[in-house]
């Protein structure tokens, strides 16, 4: 049956919420204590000692799903002579010496840390971003962000990352990188497809709204 887009968005959100319970347990089994030691030496300067980044250009990792952290760290590393899936000179250098166990341990540590709430700053952007995040943009066939990242921005463990409380500047930068194809490590090109349809204003609005989610 061919439902109108607005109903498909509602159904997608409902399906995402139902799926979240099936992924409530992490499949990454790392040693948080060992991860804390590595994070203190390698990651803390940019991402904060507890994963709450003090710099808006760098993502906060506290309470992020460990599967997502492991995937991103792996994507920053070149493998078998092939270029890394994510191109970032700083992160390439940081990730290169990490073993698979190191990445799992770092991920377990940051996932265990509480995320500090962050407030949105621009009421007008928040209002626009809320409409997109919760309902999508029917005219552009853009699905609601909540259908994958959950209504409160917590994401779906082992599938989609936590975006609530993330720095708006970082979120905007990543959406724009997806939009122009500079970032290509999204499964099935999902984020590139979505971001390609968003204007600068819509990117800023969604990022601002996400920053205040908790």
VOVOLO-851649 format. One record per residue: residue in three letters; x, y, z of N, C-alpha, C, O, CB in turn. Coordinates in steps of 0.001 Angstrom, whole numbers, padded with zeros to 6 digits, always signed. Atoms other than C-alpha are relative to their C-alpha. Glycine has a CB too. Layout:
<gutors>
ALAXYZXYZXYZXYZXYZ ...
</gutors>
This chain:
<gutors>
UNK+000852-001189+000000+000000+000000+000000+000887+001238+000000+001866+001306+000743-000963+000006+001229 UNK-000817-001212+000129+001363+003422-000958-000550+001099+000907-001423+001867+000502+000039+000485-001476 UNK+000449-001006-000944+000885+005598+002134+000568+001362-000368+001662+001433-000928+000402-000381+001426 UNK-000571-001346+000153+001304+009400+001913+001251+000134+000850+001404-000563+001853-001031+001086+000388 UNK-001285-000131-000682+004737+010562+003046-000151+000264+001479+000587-000311+002280+000804+001101-000621 UNK+000101-000340-001422+003537+012031+006344-000321-001225+000837+000112-001326+001985-001066+001073+000220 UNK+000319+001210-000741+002129+008649+007349+001179-000968+000009+001389-001699+000976-001230-000674-000595 UNK-001187+000848+000016+005267+006840+006242+001001+000463+001049+001674-000356+001675+000646+000003-001390 UNK-000907-000525-001015+007274+009155+008498-000434-000428+001390+000398-000779+002227+000071+001519-000082 UNK+000523+000426-001302+005009+008332+011434+000290-001471+000238+000709-001865+001326-001510+000261+000091 UNK-000246+001430-000124+005316+004617+010761+001483-000290+000212+001843-001189+000973-000507-000732-001239 UNK-001442+000204-000159+009100+004890+010454+000441+000314+001416+001267-000400+001986+000778+000865-000990 UNK-000342-000360-001372+009336+006629+013814-000462-001081+000975+000269-001451+001893-000625+001353+000372 UNK+000519+001048-000871+007155+004003+015457+000857-001256-000092+001129-001909+000915-001453-000322-000358 UNK-000840+001175+000179+009277+001237+013962+001346+000163+000690+001880-000787+001263+000204-000278-001476 UNK-001283-000261-000655+012455+002881+015248-000103-000144+001502+000796-000686+002144+000501+001387-000349 UNK+000182+000110-001438+011075+003113+018749-000140-001459+000415+000385-001871+001449-001225+000800+000446 UNK+000157+001410-000315+010073-000527+018673+001324-000733-000093+001625-001617+000710-001016-000638-000925 UNK-001289+000668+000187+013489-001537+017375+000973+000309+001111+001854-000501+001397+000604+000393-001317 UNK-000973-000408-001018+015301+000331+020139+000073-000990+001150+001143-001185+001727-000348+001375+000535 UNK+000009+000946-001106+014257-002228+022736+000783-001256-000339+001323-001926+000541-001424-000361+000374 UNK-000716+001200+000422+015809-005001+020650+001503+000195+000053+002250-000783+000026-000417-000394-001401 UNK-001430-000283-000020+019205-003269+020800+000403+000674+001312+001344+001467+001343+000387+000885-001192 UNK-000250-000666-001271+019154-002243+024450+001312-000441+000637+001851+000257+001495-001141-000262+000951 UNK-001243+000488-000560+022227-004330+025232+001124+000171-001013+000987-000224-002171-000134-001470+000422 UNK-001120-000220+000888+025567-003356+023761+000637-001328-000412+000744-002257+000389+001032+000904+000668 UNK-000707+001186+000462+027329-005941+021626+001512+000194+000124+002282-000732-000130-000382-000322-001453 UNK-001413-000273-000223+030673-004273+022363+000330-000271+001459-000273+000313+002361+000357+001460-000387 UNK-000401+000333-001362+032358-005760+025409+001440+000454+000221+002387-000300+000001-000147-001525+000268 UNK-001317-000538-000253+035256-003536+026316+000251+000191+001489-000660+000054+002305+000173+001308-000728 UNK-000402-000243-001388+037137-002789+029534+000058+001518+000198+000978+002181-000280+001397-000682+000333 UNK+000099-001452-000177+036108+000717+030617+001199+000564+000758+001639+001679+000478-001287+000351+000737 UNK-001145-000483-000774+038979+001009+033097+001231+000170-000889+001952+001163-000788+000311-000966+001154 UNK-001119-000118+000938+041556+000329+030411-000274+001122-001002+000636+001845-001407+000239-001342-000740 UNK+000366-001049+000931+039654+002630+028088+000224+001376+000584+000624+002295-000131-001432-000150-000414 UNK-000220-001287-000663+039846+005452+030625+001477+000379-000048+001818+001544-000254-000491-000050+001461 UNK-001445-000263+000036+043629+005123+030730+000424+000469-001396+001195+001419-001531+000797-001271+000404 UNK-000333-000391+001374+043878+005314+026934-000576+001375-000311+000099+002224-000894-000530-001043-001009 UNK+000659-001282+000283+041395+008182+026731+000749+001156+000631+000879+002222+000031-001442-000015+000503 UNK-000732-001054-000686+043372+010181+029264+001273+000393-000714+001694+001547-000646+000322-000427+001392 UNK-001262-000270+000689+046525+009898+027179-000206+000467-001438+000581+001262-001952+000868-001239+000011 UNK+000151-000210+001437+045122+010088+023659-001148+000927-000374-001017+001744-001286-000197-001311-000674 UNK+001241-000619+000475+041603+011511+023513-000442+001247+000766-001161+002089+000227-001087-000999+000058 UNK+000570-001005-000899+041022+013879+026436+000200+001436-000463-000662+002281-000225+000591-000156+001355 UNK-000280-001385+000392+042611+016992+024930-001062+000546-000942-001379+001734-000890+001368+000096-000661 UNK+001002-000451+000968+039999+017149+022170-001429-000323+000409-002348+000443+000120+000278-000614-001334 UNK+001353+000463-000304+037027+015228+023557-000369+000105+001482-001474-000261+001883-000151-001424-000445 UNK+000263-000124-001430+037327+015957+027270+000322-001292+000727+000164-002367+000148-001452+000389+000245 UNK-000364+001209-000740+038456+013521+029976-001167-000950+000220-000966-002157+000359+000582+000377+001324 UNK+001170+000857-000189+034890+012253+030419-000856-000072-001265-001992-000547-001223-000842+000508+001169 UNK+000718+000078+001257+033856+012570+026782-000908+001171-000291-001540+001209-001347-000787-001221-000026 UNK+000784-001206+000244+032080+015904+027154+000948+001056-000558+001621+001764+000190-000716+000504+001310 UNK-000977-000845+000678+034043+017895+024609-000168+001468+000366-001280+001994+000317-000115-000172-001503 UNK+000073-001433-000296+034899+021469+025639+000076+000858-001255-000129+002070-001188+001113+000391+000947 UNK-000195-000722+001247+035464+022437+021991-001125-000336-000971-001380-001506-001254+001371-000336-000619 UNK+001173+000229+000843+032496+022901+019670+000342-000660-001338-000541-001216-001992-000706+001308-000252 UNK-000395+000634+001255+034488+021662+016667+000193-001502+000149+000244-002233-000841+001275+000628-000519 UNK-000235+001422-000265+035022+018286+018321-001222-000631+000649-001831-000017+001526+001234-000189+000898 UNK+001219+000606-000546+032208+015849+019112+000138-000436+001447+001205-000862+001887-000395-001182-000831 UNK+000083+000608-001328+031175+014919+022610-000266-001487-000190-001078-001879-001029-001122+000673+000879 UNK+000110+001453+000121+031484+011160+023077-000668-000636+001208-000968-001830+001189+001365-000605-000198 UNK+000629+000552-001200+029952+010742+026526-001383-000557-000330-002192+000106-000978-000107+001076+001101 UNK+001269+000710+000205+027046+008267+026436-000253-000391-001455-001351-000824-001804-001139+000852+000486 UNK+000166+000456+001385+027642+007574+022754+000013-001526-000031+000669-002161+000794+001122+000580-000920 UNK+000044+001450+000100+026891+004013+021678+001397-000532-000326+002041-000040-001253-001026-000446-001074 UNK-001362+000496+000227+030121+001995+021867+000210-000554-001401+001302-000439-001956+000329-001066+001009 UNK-000128+000519+001360+029414+000317+018524+000331+001111-000993+001127+000930-001915-001286-000708-000418 UNK-000235-001134+000899+029356+003703+016842+001424+000524+000163+002085+000838-000827-001018+001128+000271 UNK-001361-000492-000231+032614+004815+018474+001016-000934-000635+001957-000482-001287+000280+000144+001506 UNK-000928+000974+000592+034371+001608+017434-000002+000110-001521+001055+000076-002151-000373-001435+000428 UNK+000079-000122+001457+033112+001970+013872+000731+001240-000503+001479+001174-001479-001458+000042-000447 UNK-000640-001232+000459+034265+005576+013583+001519-000065+000146+002247+000369-000746-000545+001195+000774 UNK-001446+000138-000177+037704+004840+015013+000580-000885-001094+001636-000588-001651+000329-000581+001392 UNK-000460+000878+001070+038046+001987+012546-000011+000687-001352+000860+000440-002187-000853-001241-000054 UNK+000110-000708+001280+036947+004240+009694+001099+001030-000191+001399+001406-001324-001346+000678-000104 UNK-001106-000955+000100+039761+006691+010495+001326-000692-000346+002309-000023-000663+000144+000770+001314 UNK-001236+000743+000241+042350+003936+009966+000032-000529-001432-000980-001006-001946+000139-001163+001005 UNK-000168+000622+001313+043694+002869+006593+000229-001497+000213+000836-001910+001201+001195+000652-000797 UNK-000081+001455-000137+043511-000883+006004+000468-000634-001297-000032-000325-002378-001357-000582+000413 UNK-000502+000748+001156+045443-003150+003682+000418+000928-001140+000217+000625-002316-001063-000978-000494 UNK-000460-000943+001001+046906-000148+001916-001078+000855-000617-000797+001673-001493+000685-000721-001056 UNK+001111-000783+000533+043476+001314+001212-000199+001255+000849+000059+001228+002053-001302-000846-000040 UNK+000234-001235-000763+042589+004901+002219-001063-000198+001075-001953-001038+000940-000419+001135-000939 UNK+000998+000059-001069+040633+005423+005420-001352+000465-000527-001419+001298-001431+000436+000864+001209 UNK+001350-000377+000424+036865+005731+005031-000352+001419+000432-001148+002085-000228-001022-000979+000563 UNK+000165-001382-000419+036939+009007+006997+001342+000692-000088+002337+000204+000449-000579+000092+001434 UNK-001244-000714+000250+039556+011543+005987+000169+001122+001018-000453+002178+000900+000027+000562-001434 UNK-000302-001005-001016+040868+013434+009014+001405-000275+000500+001647-001291+001153-001045-000025+001178 UNK-001411+000241-000303+044605+013809+009518+000245-000172+001492+001032-001024+001905+000848+001138-000528 UNK-000199+000101-001454+044366+014358+013280-000490-001338+000515+000233-002031+001230-000725+001141+000732 UNK+000562+001248-000497+042086+011400+013933+000709-001215-000584+000789-002257+000067-001479-000066-000314 UNK-000758+001113+000587+044063+009194+011551+001228-000301+000852+001567-001460+001093+000421+000327-001457 UNK-001171+000183-000843+047120+009774+013695-000337-000568+001366+000425-001358+001923+000714+001302+000164 UNK+000413+000488-001313+045220+009122+016918-000462-001458-000055-000198-002235+000862-001117+000878+000557 UNK+000574+001341+000097+043499+005963+015690+001011-001049-000450+000877-002227-000122-001165+000014-000954 UNK-000946+000948+000599+046467+004396+013891+000603-000999+000986+000649-002190+000678+001105+000754-000657 UNK-000636+000966-000909+048172+002868+016962-000973-000835+000836-000546-001729+001567+000915+000728+000920 UNK+000961+000709-000841+044941+001607+018539-000313-001376-000567-000596-001521-001756-001285+000813+000142 UNK+000399+001347+000397+044283-002117+018435-001523-000119+000055-002200+000789+000535+000666-001065+000913 UNK+001445+000213-000081+040787-003546+018089-000469+000026+001448-001516+000596+001755-000387-001332-000656 UNK+000375-000010-001418+040722-004131+021850+000085+001402+000580-000763+001790+001384+000896-000949+000799 UNK-000113-001377-000473+041938-000581+022504-001252+000804-000368-001790+001540+000459+001258+000669-000589 UNK+001177-000732+000457+039057+000807+020441-001245-000416+000780-002070+000425+001137-000217-000225-001498 UNK+001146+000470-000777+036538-001357+022255+000057+000529+001433-000972+000875+002015-000049-001535+000004 UNK-000144-000481-001370+037937-000288+025618-000313+001495+000104-001010+001924+001023+001414-000276+000509 UNK+000295-001437+000020+037842+003426+024763-001496+000225-000171-002087+001075+000496+000781+000706-001133 UNK+001435-000128+000242+034306+003012+023454-000804-000350+001248-001786+000320+001567-000425-000895-001163 UNK+000707+000401-001220+033213+001216+026623+000100+001087+001063-000857+001339+001794+000566-001324+000542 UNK-000169-001056-000996+034641+003998+028763-000891+001195-000303-001646+001644+000559+001458+000440+000065 UNK+000792-001187+000326+033043+006895+026917-001497-000292+000046-002284+000569+000438+000383+000526-001380 UNK+001416+000352-000057+029736+005052+026625-000523-000002+001429-001710+000226+001662-000229-001360-000635 UNK+000410+000080-001403+029688+004713+030411-000078+001363+000685-000558+001460+001814+000954-000882+000757 UNK-000040-001332-000608+030115+008453+031035-001296+000770-000280-001782+000760-001411+001213+000792-000526 UNK+001234-000779+000225+027024+010666+031538+000259+001219-000870+001252+001926-000699-000606+000444+001338 UNK-000104-001176+000857+026485+013289+028884-000543+001218+000733-001621+001166+001325-000758-000217-001329 UNK+000470-001232-000623+026215+016823+030199-001032+000662-000901-000822+000755-002110+001178+000963+000280 UNK+001014-000655+000840+023065+018598+029019+000540+001278-000613+001314+002008+000006-001260+000308+000817 UNK-000416-001206+000706+023602+021336+026481-001253+000736-000450-002237+000096-000822+000927-000338-001217 UNK+001182-000785+000347+021179+024147+025707+000127+000584-001395+001204+001015-001808-000220+001117+001018 UNK+000051-000687+001288+020138+025427+022303-000005+001507+000267-000386+001950+001351-001264-000438-000834 UNK-000185-001429-000234+020744+029150+021803-000912+000894-000836-001165+002040-000463+001416+000362-000271 UNK+000774-000826+000919+018569+030364+018936-001435-000514-000078-001683-001516-000748+000649+000014-001400 UNK+001390+000485-000038+014790+030024+019562-000631-000172-001378-001394-001114-001596-000841+000946+000805 UNK+000580+000101+001337+013888+030647+015922+000506-001238-000728-000269-001958-001357+000319+001254-000815 UNK-000564+001191+000622+016257+027974+014661-000529-001266+000655-000812-002248-000031+001520+000032+000077 UNK+000511+001166-000723+015082+025559+017349-001396-000371-000487-001701-001548-000683-000024+000272+001512 UNK+001361+000253+000458+011484+025942+016210-000006-000648-001384-000747-001599-001632-000801+001301-000025 UNK-000101+000576+001341+012410+025241+012596+000597-001404+000050+000130-002317-000632+000848+000902-000905 UNK-000662+001295-000112+014698+022389+013569-000888-001068+000594-000803-002234+000209+001235+000130+000825 UNK+000919+000952-000612+012042+020752+015708-000940-000593-001049-001199-001796-001056-000807+000676+001120 UNK+000916+000473+001045+009683+020540+012735+000677-001015-000914+000078-002022-001289-000520+001180-000828 UNK-000734+000918+000879+012347+018882+010589+000354-001277+000739+000173-002376+000214+001275+000666-000541 UNK-000445+001167-000767+013647+016582+013304-001153-000955+000271-001001-002172+000157+000634+000440+001320 UNK+001139+000845-000373+010220+015328+014301-000869-000422-001184-001451-001507-001180-000852+000722+000999 UNK+000926+000292+001089+008342+015477+011018+000599-000095-001377-000104-000439-002327-001024+001008-000028 UNK-000621+000031+001306+010853+015648+008193-000421+001178-000859-001001+002146-000366-000332-001287-000696 UNK+000400-001024+000970+010326+017761+005086-000685-000725-001149-000020-001236-002049+001238+000854-000508 UNK+000750+000773+000987+007586+016219+002979+000273+000455-001426+000369-000366-002339-001478+000097+000287 UNK-000198-000539+001348+008181+018517+000017+001318-000450-000619+001450-000474-001843-000052+001513+000036 UNK-001303+000440+000481+011779+017270-000247+000206-001498+000196+001287-002018-000079+001098+000766+000705 UNK-000097+001437-000297+011051+013640+000719+001103-000288+001014+001833-001272+000896+000258-000793-001287 UNK-000956+000186-001095+013217+014041+003827-000745-000578+001196-001680+000038+001707+000707+001348+000379 UNK+000645+000643-001138+012235+011656+006599+000381+000694+001301+001390+001395+001369+000374-001483+000062 UNK-000283-000567-001319+012093+012719+010237+001295-000574+000556+001518-001783+000502-001166-000271+000971 UNK-001249+000448-000635+015487+012561+011960-000301-000957+001149+000461-001885+001422+000818+001211+000514 UNK+000373+000811-001156+013675+011040+014938-000218-001459-000354-000131-002325+000517-001246+000551+000634 UNK+000270+001382+000381+012906+007911+012939+001231-000887+000143+001097-002099+000310-000506-000055-001425 UNK-001228+000761-000203+016563+006844+013222+000712+000357+001301+001316-000500+001945+000933+000222-001160 UNK-000769-000468-001154+017965+008947+016057-000844+000126+001266-000348+000571+002301+000632+001333-000316 UNK+000965+000022-001098+014885+008661+018344-000467+001411+000364+000262+002379+000146+000613-000680+001228 UNK+000557-001325-000301+012659+011519+019557+000861+000850+000928+000872+002075+000806-001350-000160+000611 UNK-000818-000778-000930+015062+012513+022346+001468+000067-000405+002302+000549+000361-000109-000582+001381 UNK-001365-000083+000493+018215+012181+020248+000929-001067+000504+002136-000992+000273+000556+001292+000341 UNK-000848+001041-000570+019452+009052+022022+000471-001011-001028+001388-001786-000755-000733-000709+001095 UNK-000388+000953+001028+019700+007081+018785-000449-001413+000322-001120-001661+001324+001489+000027-000189 UNK+000316+001411-000208+019320+003339+018442+001311-000767+000145+002087-000846-000807-000861-000573-001179 UNK-001267+000713-000212+022152+001295+019975+000277-001020-001095-000620-001733-001545-000012-000697+001352 UNK-000516+000903+001024+024209-000683+017437-000474+000360-001398-000118-000314-002365-000401-001411+000317 UNK+000467-000393+001322+022463+001129+014598+000292+001467-000304+001048+001775-001226-001485-000263-000121 UNK-000101-001425+000299+022258+004923+014768+000504+000755+001229+000089+000457+002349-001368+000562-000460 UNK-000668-000642-001135+024318+007290+016934-000891+000954+000787-001912+001444+000305+001196+000745-000486 UNK+000600-001031-000831+023256+009509+019767+000363+001361-000592+001527+001616-000900+000478-000119+001485 UNK-000250-001345+000523+022869+013090+018493-000463+001084+000965-000092+002248+000810-000694+000178-001339 UNK+000493-000968-000963+021115+014777+021405+001119+000570+000847+001964-000171+001351-001043-000629+000884 UNK-001017-000641-000825+023260+017308+023237+001338+000191-000687+002307+000619-000061+000202-000789+001226 UNK-001253-000176+000740+025906+017355+020518+000200+001480-000336-000773+002219-000486-000001-000859-001299 UNK-000288-001376+000394+027635+020636+019673-000664+000294-001337-000513-000476-002286+001529+000245-000083 UNK+000654-000358+001249+025590+022384+017001+001017+000235-001112+000773-000116-002266-000861+001240+000194 UNK-001026-000271+001010+028767+023482+015227+000525-001297-000605+000724-001388-001816+001158+000801+000613 UNK-000498+001282+000506+030013+019904+014960-001051-000691-000860-000738-001214-001930+000412-000913+001163 UNK+001065+000631+000778+026644+018578+013791-000151+000665-001359-000286-000020-002373-001326+000057+000762 UNK+000106-000719+001268+026409+021286+011135+001136-000375-000946+000914-000608-002134+000000+001510+000245 UNK-001165+000328+000828+029914+020527+009892-000121-001392-000600+000233-001606-001759+001284+000102+000821 UNK+000120+001362+000511+029173+016827+009569-001107-000124-001037-000944-000826-002035-000256-000963+001140 UNK+001071+000032+000987+025870+017346+007771+000467+000592-001327+000145+000071-002395-001226+000760+000517 UNK-000516-000616+001233+027610+019642+005286+001041-000900-000667+001124-000948-001894+000615+001384+000305 UNK-000979+000935+000574+030418+017100+004844-000708-001152-000713-000281-001582-001785+000935-000553+001104 UNK+000795+001025+000665+027832+014427+004065-000624+000557-001283-000692-000129-002303-001097-000530+000947 UNK+000709-000611+001124+026052+016831+001727+000864+000096-001249+000382-000138-002357-000489+001376+000385 UNK-000884-000166+001155+029073+017437-000506+000844-001242-000273+001674-001243-001181+000909+001194+000213 UNK-000720+001243+000232+030427+013899-000228+001385-000070+000592+002139-000992+000283+000099-000233-001426 UNK-001304+000056-000652+033476+014732+001868+000030-001109+001051+001079-001698+001314+000338+001356+000644 UNK+000126+001115-000933+032240+012235+004438-000878-001059-000652-001995-000773-001082-000596+000463+001376 UNK+000684+001044+000767+031198+008892+002948-000133-001312+000768-000347-002360+000159+000738-000249-001293 UNK+000013+001257-000752+031172+006361+005775-001355-000324+000606-001436-001069+001582+001026+000050+001090 UNK+001354+000303-000455+027397+006287+006265-000514-001253-000700-000387-001359-001920-000948+001194-000262 UNK+000524+001215+000622+025786+002870+005672-001058+000329-001039-001965+001121-000779-000579-000935+001057 UNK+000985-000139+001074+023855+002734+002389-000195+001455-000456-001239+001805-001007-001328-000570+000456 UNK+000057-001416+000419+024611+006439+001750-001182+000752+000602-001629+001756+000047-000073+000089-001514 UNK+001215-000583-000576+021709+007293+004057+000154+001477+000326-000673+002296-000073-000389-000750+001250 UNK-000162-001387-000412+023088+010498+005523+000339+000905-001179-000059+002070-001198+001079+000105+001060 UNK-000300-000809+001179+024450+011693+002191-001280+000328-000765-001447+001437-001272+000996-000730-000915 UNK+001268-000211+000701+021013+011262+000651-000842+001058+000695-001422+001929+000045-000782-001311-000097 UNK+000783-000963-000773+019322+013203+003453+000635+001386-000064-000041+002366-000374-000127-000459+001462 UNK-000678-001292-000077+021927+015963+003758-000002+000734-001329-000021+001964-001359+001419-000188+000471 UNK-000022-000621+001317+021967+016573+000012-001245+000832-000262-001239+001711-001124+000143-001056-001068 UNK+001272-000700+000213+018382+017832+000277-000195+001177+000949-001191+001894+000858-001150-000968+000159 UNK+000151-001044-001010+018984+020253+003144+000744+001271-000382+001880+001217-000853+000494-000498+001346 UNK-000656-001295+000204+019745+023950+002762+000875+000320+001209+000803-000358+002234-001052+001128-000232 UNK-000823-000425-001134+022266+025727+004979-000877+000357+001203-000542+000022+002339+000879+001205-000394 UNK+000908-000381-001082+019375+027134+007017-000591-001233+000676-000693-001273+001902-001123+000897-000534 UNK+000580+001215-000566+017821+023697+007492+001035-000797+000783+000726-001375+001825-000598-000865-001105 UNK-001088+000653-000736+021173+022219+008502+000200+000682+001345+000283+000013+002375+001313+000028-000817 UNK-000205-000747-001241+021657+024976+011087-001154-000213+000970-000940-000322+002177+000164+001489-000296 UNK+001171+000163-000860+018110+024540+012395-000012-001363+000667-000242-001465+001872-001278+000196-000800 UNK-000026+001361-000568+018370+020770+012856+001113-000120+001029+000907-000685+002103+000188-001060-001114 UNK-001129+000089-000922+021801+021091+014483-000294+000725+001312+000052+000236+002387+001259+000579-000647 UNK+000327-000773-001195+020544+023750+016899-001025-000742+000854-000910-000771+002079-000533+001391-000387 UNK+001021+000746-000742+017509+021669+017857+000626-001229+000682+000322-001511+001841-001153-000436-000949 UNK-000645+001183-000578+019629+018545+018422+000827+000355+001232+000880-000410+002196+000889-000679-001041 UNK-000861-000400-001113+021960+020462+020729-000766+000069+001313-000192-000186+002372+000642+001346-000290 UNK+000793-000136-001230+019136+021000+023225-000724-001265+000408-001364-001287+001459-000998+001091-000164 UNK+000687+001248-000345+017806+017415+023170+000706-000698+001163+001930-000664+001286-000066-000939-001224 UNK-000579+000752-001124+018290+015342+026292-000963-001098+000441-000664-001844+001373+000324+000947+001193 
</gutors>
